[in-house]
């Protein structure tokens, strides 16, 4: 929060007209509620009800951005970023179904923000594009393994070759549908590193598709 404050103070002194703010999917927190089908849908219309201190600091940074936009005319775009910290290759791919984002697509969103001149202040979900509709996501939540095999034949075996169990992977991160419709409409955001592309790389044995596939932190 102090760092964000200093960025805005420096912007005022130096005549900077735009700030691109790293927020987080964690600002939603307690507003993410599953329905009777165990599925939660997250759009930017949900209130920010952070469930931890980290999410709270990001919410307050967004409020700081809104204040400086309103009072001082500093255009601010807040990015509610999905998960893009380094992960093992297979886990990286499956998180793209549930709020993950490839860091190259996160970079795309920031470049689009640099070009945008119409947004005064707003917040956007930045995640991968889920390869099925919200209605299909409900079917996916009920029979995840069968659904994935019907859409991506052989995926269970491919995952098994990497020493992982697909059922376990599909249960990770719950069943939350993260909408990026607003970012598509207002920023022109079009993520290109989604689960479908990961699946192709998995079929081809192309772990180099993911730059952090052999990141040393993970011992792989």
C-alpha positions as a Markdown table, in Angstrom:
| # | Residue | x | y | z |
|---|---|---|---|---|
| 1 | Unk | 0.0 | 0.0 | 0.0 |
| 2 | Unk | 2.8 | 2.4 | 0.9 |
| 3 | Unk | 4.6 | 1.5 | -2.4 |
| 4 | Unk | 1.4 | 2.2 | -4.4 |
| 5 | Unk | 0.9 | 5.5 | -2.6 |
| 6 | Unk | 4.5 | 6.5 | -3.5 |
| 7 | Unk | 3.9 | 5.6 | -7.2 |
| 8 | Unk | 0.9 | 7.9 | -7.3 |
| 9 | Unk | 2.7 | 10.7 | -5.4 |
| 10 | Unk | 5.6 | 10.4 | -7.9 |
| 11 | Unk | 3.1 | 10.4 | -10.8 |
| 12 | Unk | 1.6 | 13.6 | -9.6 |
| 13 | Unk | 5.0 | 15.3 | -9.3 |
| 14 | Unk | 6.2 | 14.1 | -12.6 |
| 15 | Unk | 3.1 | 14.5 | -14.7 |
| 16 | Unk | 2.5 | 10.8 | -15.3 |
| 17 | Unk | -1.0 | 10.4 | -16.7 |
| 18 | Unk | -1.5 | 6.6 | -16.4 |
| 19 | Unk | -0.9 | 3.9 | -13.8 |
| 20 | Unk | -1.4 | 0.2 | -14.5 |
| 21 | Unk | -2.1 | -1.5 | -11.1 |
| 22 | Unk | -1.4 | -5.1 | -10.2 |
| 23 | Unk | -4.4 | -6.2 | -8.2 |
| 24 | Unk | -5.5 | -9.8 | -7.5 |
| 25 | Unk | -8.3 | -12.3 | -7.9 |
| 26 | Unk | -8.1 | -12.4 | -4.1 |
| 27 | Unk | -10.1 | -9.1 | -3.7 |
| 28 | Unk | -13.3 | -11.1 | -4.1 |
| 29 | Unk | -12.7 | -13.4 | -1.1 |
| 30 | Unk | -15.9 | -14.0 | 0.7 |
| 31 | Unk | -18.1 | -12.8 | -2.1 |
| 32 | Unk | -17.3 | -16.0 | -4.1 |
| 33 | Unk | -20.1 | -18.3 | -3.3 |
| 34 | Unk | -20.9 | -21.7 | -4.8 |
| 35 | Unk | -24.5 | -22.4 | -5.9 |
| 36 | Unk | -26.4 | -25.6 | -5.6 |
| 37 | Unk | -24.2 | -27.2 | -8.3 |
| 38 | Unk | -21.0 | -26.4 | -6.4 |
| 39 | Unk | -20.1 | -23.8 | -9.0 |
| 40 | Unk | -19.2 | -20.2 | -8.3 |
| 41 | Unk | -19.2 | -17.6 | -11.1 |
| 42 | Unk | -17.0 | -14.5 | -10.7 |
| 43 | Unk | -17.5 | -11.3 | -12.6 |
| 44 | Unk | -16.3 | -7.8 | -11.7 |
| 45 | Unk | -19.9 | -7.1 | -10.5 |
| 46 | Unk | -19.2 | -9.0 | -7.3 |
| 47 | Unk | -18.3 | -6.9 | -4.3 |
| 48 | Unk | -14.7 | -6.9 | -3.0 |
| 49 | Unk | -14.8 | -8.8 | 0.3 |
| 50 | Unk | -11.2 | -9.9 | 0.8 |
| 51 | Unk | -10.8 | -13.0 | 2.9 |
| 52 | Unk | -7.2 | -12.3 | 4.0 |
| 53 | Unk | -4.9 | -9.3 | 4.6 |
| 54 | Unk | -3.2 | -9.6 | 1.2 |
| 55 | Unk | -6.6 | -9.3 | -0.6 |
| 56 | Unk | -7.4 | -6.4 | 1.7 |
| 57 | Unk | -4.2 | -4.5 | 0.7 |
| 58 | Unk | -5.0 | -5.0 | -2.9 |
| 59 | Unk | -8.6 | -3.7 | -2.4 |
| 60 | Unk | -7.2 | -0.6 | -0.7 |
| 61 | Unk | -4.7 | -0.1 | -3.6 |
| 62 | Unk | -7.6 | -0.2 | -6.0 |
| 63 | Unk | -9.4 | 2.4 | -3.9 |
| 64 | Unk | -6.3 | 4.5 | -4.0 |
| 65 | Unk | -6.2 | 4.3 | -7.8 |
| 66 | Unk | -9.9 | 5.2 | -8.0 |
| 67 | Unk | -9.2 | 8.3 | -5.8 |
| 68 | Unk | -6.3 | 9.5 | -7.8 |
| 69 | Unk | -8.3 | 9.0 | -11.0 |
| 70 | Unk | -11.2 | 10.9 | -9.7 |
| 71 | Unk | -9.3 | 13.7 | -7.9 |
| 72 | Unk | -6.2 | 14.1 | -10.1 |
| 73 | Unk | -7.1 | 12.6 | -13.5 |
| 74 | Unk | -4.6 | 9.8 | -13.4 |
| 75 | Unk | -6.0 | 7.1 | -15.6 |
| 76 | Unk | -5.8 | 3.8 | -13.7 |
| 77 | Unk | -6.5 | 0.3 | -14.9 |
| 78 | Unk | -6.5 | -2.3 | -12.1 |
| 79 | Unk | -5.7 | -5.9 | -13.1 |
| 80 | Unk | -7.3 | -8.6 | -11.0 |
| 81 | Unk | -4.7 | -11.2 | -12.0 |
| 82 | Unk | -5.2 | -14.9 | -11.9 |
| 83 | Unk | -2.5 | -17.4 | -10.8 |
| 84 | Unk | 0.7 | -17.2 | -12.8 |
| 85 | Unk | 3.5 | -18.0 | -10.3 |
| 86 | Unk | 5.7 | -20.8 | -11.4 |
| 87 | Unk | 4.2 | -24.3 | -11.2 |
| 88 | Unk | 5.2 | -27.7 | -12.5 |
| 89 | Unk | 4.1 | -28.1 | -16.2 |
| 90 | Unk | 1.0 | -30.3 | -15.7 |
| 91 | Unk | -0.3 | -28.3 | -12.7 |
| 92 | Unk | 0.3 | -25.1 | -14.7 |
| 93 | Unk | -1.9 | -26.4 | -17.5 |
| 94 | Unk | -4.8 | -27.5 | -15.3 |
| 95 | Unk | -4.9 | -24.3 | -13.3 |
| 96 | Unk | -5.7 | -22.5 | -16.6 |
| 97 | Unk | -9.2 | -24.0 | -16.3 |
| 98 | Unk | -9.8 | -22.3 | -12.9 |
| 99 | Unk | -8.4 | -18.8 | -12.6 |
| 100 | Unk | -4.9 | -19.4 | -13.9 |
| 101 | Unk | -3.2 | -17.2 | -16.5 |
| 102 | Unk | -0.1 | -17.6 | -18.6 |
| 103 | Unk | 2.4 | -14.8 | -17.7 |
| 104 | Unk | 2.6 | -14.0 | -21.5 |
| 105 | Unk | -1.1 | -13.3 | -21.5 |
| 106 | Unk | -0.8 | -11.2 | -18.4 |
| 107 | Unk | 1.8 | -9.2 | -20.3 |
| 108 | Unk | -0.6 | -8.8 | -23.2 |
| 109 | Unk | -3.2 | -7.3 | -20.9 |
| 110 | Unk | -0.7 | -4.7 | -19.7 |
| 111 | Unk | 0.3 | -3.7 | -23.2 |
| 112 | Unk | -3.4 | -3.3 | -24.1 |
| 113 | Unk | -3.7 | -1.0 | -21.0 |
| 114 | Unk | -0.8 | 1.1 | -22.2 |
| 115 | Unk | -2.7 | 1.7 | -25.5 |
| 116 | Unk | -6.1 | 2.4 | -23.9 |
| 117 | Unk | -7.1 | 6.0 | -23.7 |
| 118 | Unk | -10.8 | 5.7 | -22.8 |
| 119 | Unk | -10.8 | 4.1 | -19.4 |
| 120 | Unk | -10.5 | 6.5 | -16.5 |
| 121 | Unk | -10.6 | 3.9 | -13.7 |
| 122 | Unk | -11.8 | 0.3 | -13.9 |
| 123 | Unk | -10.9 | -3.2 | -12.7 |
| 124 | Unk | -10.6 | -6.3 | -14.8 |
| 125 | Unk | -10.3 | -10.0 | -14.3 |
| 126 | Unk | -7.2 | -11.3 | -16.2 |
| 127 | Unk | -7.3 | -15.1 | -16.6 |
| 128 | Unk | -7.1 | -17.8 | -19.3 |
| 129 | Unk | -10.1 | -18.4 | -21.5 |
| 130 | Unk | -12.0 | -21.4 | -20.2 |
| 131 | Unk | -12.6 | -23.7 | -23.2 |
| 132 | Unk | -16.3 | -24.3 | -22.4 |
| 133 | Unk | -19.4 | -22.2 | -21.6 |
| 134 | Unk | -20.7 | -21.5 | -18.1 |
| 135 | Unk | -23.4 | -24.0 | -18.6 |
| 136 | Unk | -20.9 | -26.7 | -19.7 |
| 137 | Unk | -18.8 | -25.8 | -16.6 |
| 138 | Unk | -21.6 | -27.1 | -14.5 |
| 139 | Unk | -21.5 | -30.4 | -16.2 |
| 140 | Unk | -17.7 | -30.4 | -15.8 |
| 141 | Unk | -18.1 | -29.8 | -12.0 |
| 142 | Unk | -20.3 | -32.9 | -11.7 |
| 143 | Unk | -18.2 | -35.4 | -13.7 |
| 144 | Unk | -14.9 | -33.7 | -14.3 |
| 145 | Unk | -12.8 | -36.7 | -15.5 |
| 146 | Unk | -15.5 | -38.0 | -17.9 |
| 147 | Unk | -16.1 | -34.5 | -19.2 |
| 148 | Unk | -12.5 | -33.8 | -19.8 |
| 149 | Unk | -12.0 | -37.1 | -21.6 |
| 150 | Unk | -14.9 | -36.3 | -23.8 |
| 151 | Unk | -13.4 | -32.9 | -24.8 |
| 152 | Unk | -9.7 | -33.8 | -24.7 |
| 153 | Unk | -9.3 | -37.5 | -25.5 |
| 154 | Unk | -6.5 | -39.3 | -23.8 |
| 155 | Unk | -5.8 | -36.5 | -21.3 |
| 156 | Unk | -5.9 | -38.8 | -18.3 |
| 157 | Unk | -3.2 | -41.0 | -19.7 |
| 158 | Unk | -1.1 | -38.1 | -20.7 |
| 159 | Unk | -1.3 | -36.7 | -17.2 |
| 160 | Unk | -0.5 | -40.1 | -15.7 |
| 161 | Unk | 2.8 | -40.2 | -17.7 |
| 162 | Unk | 3.8 | -37.2 | -15.7 |
| 163 | Unk | 3.2 | -39.0 | -12.5 |
| 164 | Unk | 0.0 | -37.1 | -11.7 |
| 165 | Unk | -3.6 | -38.2 | -11.2 |
| 166 | Unk | -6.2 | -36.3 | -13.3 |
| 167 | Unk | -9.0 | -36.6 | -10.7 |
| 168 | Unk | -6.8 | -34.9 | -8.1 |
| 169 | Unk | -5.8 | -32.1 | -10.5 |
| 170 | Unk | -9.4 | -31.4 | -11.4 |
| 171 | Unk | -10.5 | -31.1 | -7.8 |
| 172 | Unk | -7.8 | -28.4 | -7.1 |
| 173 | Unk | -8.9 | -24.8 | -6.7 |
| 174 | Unk | -12.6 | -25.8 | -6.5 |
| 175 | Unk | -15.1 | -25.1 | -9.3 |
| 176 | Unk | -15.1 | -21.4 | -9.9 |
| 177 | Unk | -15.8 | -20.0 | -13.3 |
| 178 | Unk | -13.8 | -16.8 | -13.8 |
| 179 | Unk | -15.3 | -14.5 | -16.4 |
| 180 | Unk | -13.0 | -12.4 | -18.6 |
| 181 | Unk | -15.8 | -11.0 | -20.7 |
| 182 | Unk | -15.3 | -7.5 | -19.4 |
| 183 | Unk | -11.6 | -7.5 | -20.3 |
| 184 | Unk | -12.4 | -8.8 | -23.7 |
| 185 | Unk | -14.9 | -6.0 | -24.3 |
| 186 | Unk | -13.1 | -3.0 | -22.9 |
| 187 | Unk | -9.5 | -3.9 | -23.3 |
| 188 | Unk | -9.6 | -6.2 | -26.3 |
| 189 | Unk | -7.9 | -8.9 | -24.2 |
| 190 | Unk | -7.6 | -12.2 | -26.1 |
| 191 | Unk | -5.5 | -14.8 | -24.1 |
| 192 | Unk | -3.7 | -17.2 | -26.5 |
| 193 | Unk | -2.1 | -19.5 | -24.0 |
| 194 | Unk | -5.1 | -21.4 | -22.7 |
| 195 | Unk | -5.9 | -25.0 | -21.8 |
| 196 | Unk | -6.3 | -26.1 | -25.4 |
| 197 | Unk | -2.8 | -24.9 | -26.3 |
| 198 | Unk | -1.5 | -26.6 | -23.2 |
| 199 | Unk | -3.2 | -29.9 | -24.2 |
| 200 | Unk | -1.6 | -29.7 | -27.6 |
| 201 | Unk | 1.8 | -29.2 | -26.0 |
| 202 | Unk | 1.1 | -32.1 | -23.6 |
| 203 | Unk | 0.3 | -34.4 | -26.6 |
| 204 | Unk | 3.5 | -33.3 | -28.3 |
| 205 | Unk | 5.7 | -33.7 | -25.2 |
| 206 | Unk | 6.6 | -30.1 | -25.6 |
| 207 | Unk | 7.2 | -28.9 | -22.0 |
| 208 | Unk | 9.2 | -26.0 | -23.3 |
| 209 | Unk | 5.9 | -24.5 | -24.3 |
| 210 | Unk | 5.7 | -23.3 | -20.7 |
| 211 | Unk | 8.8 | -21.2 | -19.9 |
| 212 | Unk | 8.8 | -22.2 | -16.2 |
| 213 | Unk | 8.4 | -25.9 | -16.9 |
| 214 | Unk | 11.7 | -26.7 | -15.3 |
| 215 | Unk | 11.8 | -23.9 | -12.7 |
| 216 | Unk | 14.4 | -24.9 | -10.1 |
| 217 | Unk | 12.2 | -24.0 | -7.1 |
| 218 | Unk | 10.1 | -27.1 | -7.9 |
| 219 | Unk | 12.9 | -29.6 | -8.1 |
| 220 | Unk | 11.8 | -31.0 | -11.4 |
